[in-house]
Amino acid sequence: TVESVGGSTAAAPVVGTQKVAIINGNPEVLALIENVLSAGHYDIVFVESVAHAYSHIKRVQPNLVILCVHFDNMDALQVLSMVEVETLPALIEFLNDPDPDLRIQAALALGEQRDPAAVPALMTALSDENINVRFHAIESLGKLGSVDAVEPLMRIAESKDFFLAFPALDALKRIGETRIAPRLIPFLSVESLRHPAAEALGALGDETAVEPLTKVLNDNP
């Protein structure tokens, strides 16, 4: 039988069972999973929403978590990271998927996870045919603070393509590699990129940037 337990639904426990938490499913999903798990003895907790999933998982301590969500649900990815589910290989694989929306979400999620092992795949994604994939790969490399990405990000910034140069400058600011400061100074004369370039130079704190930054401030009060 299935009974309601504090905002979730749970199957009556049997001694010696394995605990399974089903997050954000529905009765149809529950019926399907019950069929799959019918060969063993399982105590199933059916949590109705991702919003409070972690508290239920922490309380129940399940042996298996089944998360029923669309891939672009960032709350779901957060739950996965909380319960230490290894998603990195799958996300890296998604970067090669034919569906650009899936590649976009993978690039975004890899930045949220903050795993340095994602850097090589994200650097490859800088050449993706879809500009939005490239945009999120740039952002994620900045979040990861990847020094290895400095040169390709610098080349993207120097392309002066505003849509990609802006996040590239922000990523370079996050990474904080001071040796690129002299190459950022010319951006102060590019009106559309002056603000992110000035922020990046200010964050890097390189002495060579003091005079040109002062001049920009004086010329653009």
Buried (B, 14 or more C-beta within 10 A) or exposed (E): EEEEBEEBBBBEEEEEBBBBBBBBBEEEBBEEBBEEBEEEEBBBBBBBEBEBBBEBBEEBEBEEBBBBBEBBBBBBBBBBBEBEEEBBEEBBEBBEEEEBEBBBBBBBBBBBBEBEEBBEBBBEBBEBEBEBBBBBBBBBBBBBBBEBBBEBBBEBBBEEEEEBBBBBBBBBBBBBBBEBBEEBBEBBEEEEBBBBBBEBBEBBEBEBBEEBBEEBEEEEE
